[in-house]
Amino acid sequence: MNIGLDVDGVLADFESRFFYVMAMKYGIPKKDVKLFQWDFRQGLCLTDDEEKQIMNDIFESNNFFPPVSGAIEGCHQLKDMGHDLVVLTARKDKNNTIDWLERNSLGWITPYHIDIDVPPVVDVLLDDSPKKIARLRAYVGQAFLFTTPQNKECMDMYGRYQRINDWPEFLEWVRQHDEQNKSEKKWEEILANEK
């Protein structure tokens, strides 16, 4: 199975980096920042230039982007299960993404920048952005929305995704999907041999 993964919010802990930057560069402690949507301009009352500066501050170094709990191990488990993984990201700097993947022992995963590259067709997509899931629907079989504070209140009006809360839950879905596929193939073989 081909599995597409987002970076920020699914592999890399964007939330931790965001809170770090807000505290260290802007003097705003975590308890005073509410991360409830992706539109920082609206949520923090910023101009376009101010939002761009915050995003530049967030992405200036990969050193402070810890992995999401279970993500690194989960990717290696998926690889060991025989699945092909790709990254589908909207990060502005592809080299930044490649660097983060290599630093976290995931350099074997090919990244695609969805605003530059033509994304590959994937059987499954795990992303934390409902907007990106809607945008990539022509390239995706089954989409999963990885729960983050920014998307907890999102409503799936058109049935485009299934919600996943953490990596163990996603891995369990993949395992069950694999088992179901093995059973279906076994029945197909039995029926083919009876003919």
Residue pairs with C-beta under 8 A, 6 or more apart in sequence:
1 83
1 84
1 123
1 124
1 174
1 177
1 178
2 83
2 84
2 86
2 120
2 121
2 122
2 123
2 124
3 78
3 83
3 84
3 85
3 86
3 122
3 123
3 124
3 125
3 126
3 174
4 85
4 86
4 87
4 88
4 119
4 120
4 122
4 124
4 125
4 126
4 127
4 136
4 139
4 140
5 11
5 75
5 85
5 86
5 87
5 88
5 109
5 125
5 126
5 127
6 87
6 88
6 89
6 125
6 126
6 127
6 128
6 129
6 132
6 146
7 87
7 89
7 91
7 97
7 100
7 101
7 111
8 14
8 65
8 89
8 91
8 128
9 15
9 68
9 127
9 128
9 129
9 146
9 148
9 150
10 68
10 71
10 126
10 127
10 128
10 146
11 67
11 68
11 71
11 72
11 75
11 87
11 100
11 101
11 104
11 106
12 65
12 66
12 67
12 68
12 71
12 100
12 104
13 65
13 66
13 67
13 68
13 69
14 58
14 65
14 148
15 35
15 148
15 149
16 64
16 65
16 66
17 58
17 64
17 65
17 66
18 33
18 35
18 58
19 30
19 33
19 35
20 64
21 54
21 57
21 58
22 28
22 30
22 33
22 54
23 29
23 30
25 57
26 54
34 43
35 43
35 149
35 150
36 43
36 149
36 150
36 152
36 153
37 43
37 150
38 129
38 131
38 150
40 46
40 51
40 54
40 55
41 47
41 48
41 50
41 51
44 51
44 54
46 54
55 92
59 91
59 92
59 93
59 96
62 96
62 99
62 100
62 103
63 103
65 100
67 104
68 167
69 166
69 167
70 166
70 167
70 168
70 171
71 167
72 104
72 105
72 106
73 167
74 167
74 168
74 170
74 171
75 85
75 106
75 109
76 105
77 171
78 85
78 171
78 174
79 85
79 108
81 174
81 175
81 178
83 174
85 109
86 109
86 110
86 111
86 112
86 120
86 122
87 97
87 101
87 109
87 110
87 111
87 112
88 112
88 114
88 119
88 122
88 125
88 127
88 132
88 136
89 97
89 111
89 112
89 113
89 114
90 113
90 114
90 115
90 129
90 132
91 97
91 113
94 111
94 113
94 116
97 111
97 113
98 107
98 111
101 107
101 109
101 111
112 118
112 119
112 120
114 132
114 135
114 136
119 136
119 139
120 139
121 139
121 140
122 139
122 140
122 141
123 141
123 142
124 140
124 141
124 142
124 143
124 144
124 174
125 133
125 136
125 139
125 140
125 142
125 143
125 144
126 144
126 146
126 164
126 170
127 133
127 136
127 143
127 144
127 145
127 146
128 145
128 146
128 147
128 148
128 150
128 151
129 151
130 145
130 151
130 154
130 156
130 160
130 161
133 140
133 143
133 145
133 160
133 161
134 158
134 160
136 143
137 143
137 160
142 162
143 160
143 161
143 162
144 161
144 162
144 163
144 164
144 170
144 173
145 151
145 154
145 156
145 161
145 162
145 163
145 164
146 164
146 165
146 170
147 163
147 164
147 165
147 166
156 163
164 170
164 173
